[in-house]
């Protein structure tokens, strides 16, 4: 390409200790098309990377107690405290903004591609205003731009040329060219300029056509370990949990899988390219496609000798789903070091209302088998789900207590009411289906609702929750198993 246009990609997703997979998927086809591409990562400029689930201190336990408190006096403060914490965590990073401002003054790129989460609104607003001063177009995207009203709320920002809603991997080069040459953006599915109703691109089906992600621009020297992100497929084969927002994100809609041969080739080539043998599979549920799950177990050590990996799975009550003890032991031998799953609760009735598709006994069997196989076991769980009772909390407390020695990390989350989820659809249809939750307002800019947990003020309820948080703190204070420690701090 003659006089190749310059593209500056700004990656605001500074929450992990490995390259951003979505950015790698954009850089590769753009370079292949002949564009000059530069990636600006705040981590390279000293911004602290957000870490998760390292061995906890008493301070973390204290902060969690505040976050999960449902004391009547705290209910009114929850949203303010959450907003304040989010503002602090995602506040604009001054050195990054200064570098960008200087770059726009002295050597502006032809276009800026901006990847962001919704909490990055203040930074995106600032970047748009700066880019507008120098007439540099900005194409914004991110996983959360998959809901019409959220897209509309962000389309009004100054300096944002368009928001792409969907997976841009196979169209990004042509789309950038269209923006630079003044093409008709209204003809593009998923491109939103605020001039018409929101458009969301159809899920990408041809995953085997994806170009190998390019991570060469990321600050590898700042990562504690060389860990390469990879996905074998997109979406989740279960896709029913009422609360889940992952399945409505740009690449989480509908389940699609890549071919095993393509995945194995990527593992081998990326390990050689970046001189690394540790991988994190970012699939929502790696066992969604059992042929991929079994194929990885059988072939991982062949393509990445002495390689190690971590993954998330879905524990289903309908059969073993590749999670029986024999298979888990084989996965450990194949390099799997930590396995994560969504426990959510120890209450059978609450699991059913959540649409999890599993049973308490099945979760217990999985934890025991995975631990016995030598795997570090991590789970996520939820407190405050609509209709959660004292009996539900007691069941969860008992479950965690019984399996405390077998769990290495537990990540609790407060229930979130999120636009686009099955919860929102069911709630609007029949609010009485979700007792104990009073929705005050829907915030589409941040894609969340402010609500009040009516049932949370009961003293017994609060006592049981404190006991649950105490068990979680005891679990999370332990060091990880030796052979999983290189993955400490990762989700």
N, C-alpha and C positions, 0 to 999 in steps of 0.2 A: 504494500500500500504506500503510494507516494505521499510524502509529507504526512506521515501517520499522525492522526489526532492523539492527543494525550488524555488519558483517563486517570483521575485520582479517585481511588476507592477508599472511603473512610469507614473503618470497622469500629463501631461503638460498642460492640458486644464483648466487652472486656471482662467477662465473668469467668472464664475458664483458663486452665493452664496448658492449653494446647491450641493449635490453629483453628480458626473458625471454618468449618467445613463448607458452609454456604458461600463464603468468600472465595475459597479455593475453586469451587465449581463455577464462579463467574470469571475469575482471572484466566483460567485455562482457555476457554473458547475466545475470549477477547484477544489474548496474545496470539492464538492460532489464526485469528482474522487479521492480524497485522497491527493492532493498536498498541500504543505505548502505554503500559499500565504500571501504576505505582500504588502501593497499598500503604495507607497511613493507619498504624495501630497505636493507640494510646499507651499500650504496655511498653512499647519501645521508647517512649518518652517519659517513663517513670510512673505512669498511672498504676496504682496497686490492682492486681488481678483479684477478683472476688473468688474465694475458695469456699468449699462446702465440706462439712462433715469431718473435719480433722478432730483429733482428740479434744474434748471440750474442757473448758475451765468453769469455775463456779460463776464467773461473770456471764458466760453464755447461758447457763442455766437460769440465772436471775432475769436476763433479758427475755428468755423464752417464757418464763412465768408471767411477765408483764404482757407479752404479746398474746398469750392464750387466755388471759384473765377474762372471766365473764361476770365479775363482781358488778353489781348495779352501778357503782360509782365509776367503773372503768368503761362501761359500754359506750358512754358519750365521748370518751377519749380515744377509742380504738382507731377510728378513721383519721383523726388528727395525728396520732402517733405514727400510724402506718405511712401517711403522706409525708410526714417529716423525715422518717427513716428512708423512704424511697428517694426523697429529694436529696438527702445526704449521700446515699449510695450512688446515685446517678447524676450527681452535680457535674456541671461542665468541668473538664480537666483543663486548667489554665494553660499549661505548656502546649497542649494539643491545639487549643484555640489560637494561641499566639503564633504557632508555627503555620497554621492554616492561613491566618490573616496576613502574615508576611509573604507566604507563597502566592496568595491572590494579588498582592501588591506588585511583586517582582516577576513572577513567572506563572501566571494563572493557567490551569489546565483547560482543555477544551470542554470538559464536562466532569461533573462530580457524581459518583455513584455512592449513595449513602445507605448503609445497612443499620437499622436501629430497632430497639424494642420500644414499647410505648412509654416507658418511664424516662426515655431519653428526650422527651418533648422539648425541654428548655434548650438542650444542645442543638437539636435539629432546627429549632426556631432561629437560633443565633446563626447557624451555618447558612440557612436559607437567606437571611437578611444580608450577610456578608457577600454571598455569591451573587445576589441581585445587584449589589453595587458595582460589580465588575462584569455583569452580564454573562455569568457562567451558569449554564443550565444545570439543574440538579435533579437526578432521578432517585427517588426514595423507594426503599423496599424493606421487607422484614417479614418474619413469620406471622405476626399478629395482624397484618393488613389483609384480612380475609372476611371481614364483616362490613357490610355496606355503610352502616352509620359511623363506624370507626374511620373508614376511608374518607367519608364526607367531612368528619371533624378535622382531619389532618390536611385535607386538600386546600384549606383556606390559608395555609401558611405562606408567608411571603417568600418568594424565591424558589419554591418547590415547583419545578416544571411539570412533573408527573409523579404519581405513585403507582408502582407496579404491584398488583395483587395476584399472586400466584407464583409458579416456579419458572424463573426466567432463564434457566440453564441453557436451553437450546435456542432461545430467541434473543439473548442479550446483545450479541454483536449486531444483528440487524436492527434491533430497537435503538441502540446507541447511534448507529448510522442515520436512522430516521430522524432522531432528535437533532443531530448535528447539521443535517441537510434541510431541516424545516419540513419534514414529511408530515403526512396527515396521521396524527397519533390516534384520532378517533377510530381508525380502522383496526387498531390493535386490541385484541381481547386482553383484558386485565390491566390496560393502561388507563389511568384516571387523572384527569386534569381539572376536575371540578366543574367542567362545562356541561356535563350530562350525568344521568344516574350512574352509580358505581358499577364497574365491570370487574368481574373476577374470572381469571383464566381457568379453564378446565384443568383438572389434575393431569400432570405429565405421565403418559403411559409408557413411552419408549425409554425406560431407564437404562437399557443396555447401550443406548446411543450417547450417554453422558461421557464427556471428556474427563480424563484423569485429573482430579483436583490438583491445583498448583499452589503449594504452600511455601515457595521459596522466599516470599517477601516477609514472612512472619519472623518475629524476634526469637528464634530458637534458643539463643544464648540466655534468655530471660526465663525459660521454662525449667523447673527443677529436674524434670525428666523429659526425654524425647518420646512423646506419646502422639500417635497419629490417629485422627478421627476417621471413621468410615461408616457407611450405611449400606446394608444389603438390600434394603427396601424402604418404602415410605408408607406411612399410615399404620394402622393396627388392624389385624384380622378380626379382633373382637368387636371394637368400635361401638360398644353399647353403654359403657359406664355413664351414668347421668351427669356426673360432675366434670368429666374429662374435657379439657380445652385443647389438648394436644392434637386431637383428631379433627379440629376445625382450623388449625393453622395452615399456612400456605402449602406446606408439603405433607401435612398429616391427613388430608382428606382422601378417603378411600385407601384400601391397601393394594400396593403394587410391589412386586418383587423383581430383583435382578436375577440373571442367570448365575448359577454357582461358578461356572468357569470364568465369568467376567469378574466376580468378586475375588476369586483366588488370584487372578492375574493382577488385580489392583493391590492386594496385600503384598504380593511378591515385589512388584515394581516400586511401590511406595517405601517399603522397607529398605530397598537398595538405594533409592533416590535420596532418602533423608537419613540413612544410616541409623535406623531405629528398628526395634523389634517389639515394641509395646504398642498395643492398639486399644482404642475405646470404640466399641460399636454403639452408635447413637440411635439405632433402631428403637422405636417405641417398645416393641416386643420382638426380640430376635427369633423366637420360636413361632412367629406367625406363619412362616413357611418352613415346615419340618424338613423338607429336602435341603434347604439352606443350612438349617441348624445341624442336621446330621452330617452334611457335607463339610461344614467347617470343622466339626469334631474329628472327622476322618482325615482331613487334608491340611489343617492349619500348620502342623509341624513340618510338613513337606515343603510348603512354600515359604514359611518363615521359621527356619530351625531355631529352637530355643526361644521362640516368640511367646509373648504373654498377652492376655487380653481380658477385658471385662465387658459385661453385657447385662441388659435388662430383659426379663422374660415375663410371660403371663401365665399364672398358675390357674389352670382350668379344671373344673370338676368333671368334665367330660373326657375321661381317659387321662393318660399320663402326659400327653403333649411333649414327649421327649424329655420329661423331667423326672423319670424314675431314677433310682439310685445308680443302677448300672450305667445309664447314659451320663449322669452327672459325674461319676467317677472317670468315665472316658473323657469327658470335657476337661476335667482337671488335668488329666494326662496330656491333653492336647494344648495346654497352656492357659486355660481359663483360670483366673485367680480370684475374681469376685463376681458374684451374681446378685442382681437386684430384682425386686419384684414389688408390686403394690399390695401390701397387706391390708391397708386402710382401717380395718377394725377387727376385733375379736368377737364381734356379735353376729350370730347367724342371721338374725332378722334385718340388721342394718346392711349386711352384705347383699342381701336380696333386694332391699330398697335402692341400693346404689347401682344395681345391675352388674355387679362384678363377675357373675358367672362362675363363682367358686364356692367352696365351703370351708368352714373353720378347720375341720379335720384334715382337709386336703392341704391347706396352708401349713398346718402343723407337720404333716408328713414330709412336705417339701423342705421345710427348714431343717428338720432332723436329717434328711437324706443329704442335702447339700453340705451341711456341717460335717457329717460323717465322711463325705467324699473329700474333705479337705478344703472346701471353698469358703471364702470370706462372704458372709451373707449380709446383705443390706436390704432394708425395706423402707417403703414410704407408707405413711398412714395419715388419717384425717381425723380431726376433732371438730365437733360443732356441726356435723351434717344435720340437715333439717329433720327434726323428729327424734334426734338422739336422746335417749333416756338414761336415767341412773343405772338401769339394768344393762344397757348397752356398754356404758363406761366400765361397769364392774366386770363384764365379760372381757373387755379389752385389757383392763388391768391384769386380770388373771392370766390371760394368754401371754402377755409380755413377760410376766413374772415367771411363767413356766418355761419360756424359751429364752430367758435372759442370757444364759450362758452360750446359746447357739447363735445369737445375733451379734454382729460386729458394729453395725450402725443402723439407727432408726431415724428417719427424717419425717417429723410430724409437720402437718400443714393445717391451717385453719380452712374450713370450707370457704370457697369463693364462688359467688354467683357471677357467672361470666356469660356475656351475650353470645349467642350462637350454639351454646351447649344444649344437650337434651334437657337439662334442668330448666333453662330459660323457657324452652318451648312448653314443657309440661307445667311450669309455674304459671305462665300466662294463660294456659288453658284451664287450669284448676289449681289455684293457690292453696286450697285446703289440703291438697295432697302432700304439702310440705309444712307440717305444723311446727310452730316455734320460730319461724323466720318471718320477719317483717321487712320487706324491701322498702327502703326510704327513697332511693333514687338510682337510676342507671346512668353511669358515667361512660359514655361511648368513646370519649377521647382516650381514656385509659382502659376501656373494655372491661369494666367491672361494675358491681353494684355496691352501694352502701346499704347495709342492712343491720338489723338488731336481732340477736339471739334471745328470744323471749324466755326460753327454758333454762338459760345459763345461770340465772340468779339463785337457783336452789342450792342450799349449803352442802347437801350430800353430793350433788352434782359437782360442785367446785372442789370438794375434798377428794373425790375420786379422780378428778382431772389432775390435781396436784400430785397424787400418788403415781399416776401414769407418767407425768413429766419427770418425776423423781427416778422412775425405772429407766426411762429413756436416757436421762443424764448419766446414770450408772453404766448403761450400755455404751453410750457415746464417749465416755471417759476412758474406755479401754484402748490400748494400742491395737492396731490391726495385726492380723497374722503376718509373720515375717515376709512371706512371699507375695503379699498384697500391698506392702507399704509404699511401693512406688506409685500406687494409684490413690494414696491417701489425699483427701481434699477434693476428689472428683465426684461428680454426681453418678 
